Amino acid sequence: MPTEAYEPRTYRTRMARPGLVGFRVAVKETDLWVLAARDFTPEVREVVLQERRQLEAYIARHPGFLTALTPWPDDPFAPGVVRDMITAAAAVGVGPMAAVAGALAARVGQHLAPLSSEVIVENGGDLYLALAGPATVALFAGKSPLSHRVGLNLDPALSPLGVCTSSATVGHSLSFGRADAACVLAASPALADAAATALGNRVQGPDTIAPALEWAAGFPDLLGAVVIVGEKLGAWGRVELVPLG
């Protein structure tokens, strides 16, 4: 898990929810912004440290896990977070690290859910949401003119869920596509994360948006998806798009 320089996440200034407190917890590459009933920094830090210890120990024993670009063999003796990553990535045909941000966000969110009526955990643009009421998530798509101009209205009946985004033009995540944003909704944040990577890999230009979304529609565990390439946008599934000012 190589260390990367911290990239300011200015979009976090837009993240707010009435009645919730926002706080940041950063441990090595894991950089979370959490919204919850109160500041749970000590609890979140402990969860992150425990999960990272297990993940790092597994990578130390299996170095290929870190760089694998194809599904990792099932390992029933792996730690829970690693099994989550293996299962999610195998479902959509990518390497396990494609699910790491979603898997860690979910582990934190699941720990906080009994302690707070609502919980939102953001990990590099990948979200775990446990909602009691409707929420809107803005789509960040780099230099696309649609970036922060389009949002997803989320039905609380879908939560807890993951909303995860992959991009070929934003951030450090590896993508073999050209999407400014490939966003996936799923009950499992780890699956949403892995599927967003796989979806983004299939987008080589505006003319490939439709077949990429058709691919996503073939997975019953995915709830919906949105792809943005420049000025073009396509959506599938349980996605309610709304304009943002």
N, C-alpha and C positions, 0 to 999 in steps of 0.2 A: 504494500500500500504506500506508494511513493508520496512524499510530502510535496504539496504544491503551494505557491504563494497565495495568500488570501486575496480573493477578488471581491471588492466591495459589492454588496448585494443591495443596491439602492431600492430595488422593488419592495424591500421589506418595510420601507416607510409607508407604503400603501396598505400594509396588512393591519387590519383592525377589526374588532368585533365587540359590540356593546356588552359590557359586563365581564369581559375577559382581559387579563393582564398579559402583555407580551414580554418575553425575556429570551435572551440568547444563551446557548450553551455550546461551547466549541471544545472539542477534544481531538487533537491532531487534524486529520482530514474531515472529520465529522463536525459540521457547523450547522446547528439547528436554531430555528426561530420557533418558539412555542407560544401559543395562546391558550390560556387556561384560567380557571377561577382565581388562582393566585400564583405567585412566583414559586414554582417548584424546582428551582435550580439545583439544590442539593440532590433531590431524588432523581432528576433527569441525568445529572452528571454521573451518578452511581450506575444507572441503567446503561448509559453509553459506555462507561468504563468496563463493565462486566461483559457486555456484548462484544465490544472491540477486543477484549482479552481473548475471548473464545475464538473469534474470527482470525485474529493475528496468530494464535497458536495453531489453528488449522492450516493457515497458509504456510507457516514455518515447516509443518510436516508435509505439506503438499504444495510446493512452490508453483506448480503448474496451474493451480486454481486461480491465481492472481491474473494470469495472462490468457487463460483459455477463452477462445472466441466461439467455441461450440459447447453444447451441453456437457456438464460434468456428470460422471457416473453417480447413480444413487448411492448414498452412504448413510445407512441407518444409524451409524455410530457417531455421526457428525453432530456438533452442537446445534441447537434449535435454529439459530439465525442462519447458519450455513445450510441446513436442510431447507429452510424457507427459500433461500437463494437458488439452490440446486433445483428444487421443484418448479419454481416460477420460470427460471431461465429455460429449463428443458421443455416446458409447455409450449414455448414460442421459438425454440431453436437458436438461442443465443448463449454466450458464455455467462457463468454465474455472477460475475462482478457487475453485470448489467442490472442486477436487481439489488445491489447493496444499499443504495440510498433509500429506496422504498422499504426494504426489509428493516433497516435500523429505525426509520421513522415510525413504522408500525410497532416495533417493540417498545419504543418510548410511549407512543400513543396508547397502546393497550395497557401499559402500566398506569398511566394517568387517568384513563377512562373511569375507573371506579371512584376517583377522587374529585372529579370535576364534571359538571353537567354538560359541558362542551369542551372538546380538545381539538386543537389544530397544531400539527407538527409539520414544519417545512424544512426540508433537507435538500438544499441546492435546487429548488424548483420542484421537488417531489413532495407530495402532500399526503398526510394521514388526516382524515377529518371525521370526528364524531360530533354530529350536529343535532341540536334540538329544534332548530328552525331553519328556514331557507338561507342560503349563502350564495354569494357570487364570487367566482374566482376569475381574475383577469388572466388572459393568455399573453405571455411574454414571448415575442418572436423576433428578438434582435432588431435589425434594421428594417424589417418589414413594416410598411405603413399601417398594417393591421395590429402591430404590437401595442398592447394595452388599450386597444380600441374595441376589442371584442372580449366578452366574458362568458363564463358558463354559469348558468343558474342551477344550483344543486338542490335537489329535493332531499330533505332530511330523512325521508324513508329509505333512501339508498345507503345511508351511513350506518356503521362506519365504512368508509371506503377510501381508496387511494386514487389520487389524481396526479399523474406523473407525466412529465414532458421531456422529450429528447430533442436536441437541436444540433444541426451540423454547423451552425454559425454562431452559437452562444456557448460559452463555458468550455470546460476541458474534457467533457465526456466524449468517448470515441463513437463516431458515427460514420457509416459508409454511404450515407445518403446526402441529400441537398435540402432537406426541409429546414425552414426557419423555426418551425415548431411541429412536433408530432406528439400529441397529447392523448393519453388513454385513461379511461375510468374503469376501475375494477374493484370488487370487494376487497381483494388482497393488494395492498400497496406494492408488495414485492412483484406480483404479477403485472400490475400496471406499469411499473418501472421497466421490467424486462420487455414487456410488449411495446412500450413507447420506443425503446431502442430498436426492436425488430421492425416496427412500423416505419420509423425514420429511415432505416437502412433501405427500405423499398421505395423511397421517394427520391427520384433522380431529376425531377422537374415537375412543372405544373401538370403535364399530361399524364403523370403517374400517380396523381393524388387518388383518382377513382379506383384504380386497381389495388392500391395500397389499402384503402378503406375496405374494399371487398375482401381482402385477405383478413383484416381484423374482424370482419363480420362472421368469419368462419369459426370463431372461438366462443363457445357459449358462456365462458366465464368472464368475458369482457363486456362491459356495460355500454361503452361508447368510445368514440375517438374523433379527434379533430386534427387536420393537417393544414398548415399554412406554408405556402411557398411564395414569397414576394407579395403580390397583390391578390393571389388566389387562395381560397379557403374551401375545404371540403369537410363534411361532418357525417357521421353515421351513429346510429344507436340512440340511447337515452340521453341525448345532448340537447339542452335548450340554450341557444346562443342569444346574447343580449348586447346591444351597443353600449359602449362606455364613453364617457366624455373625455 
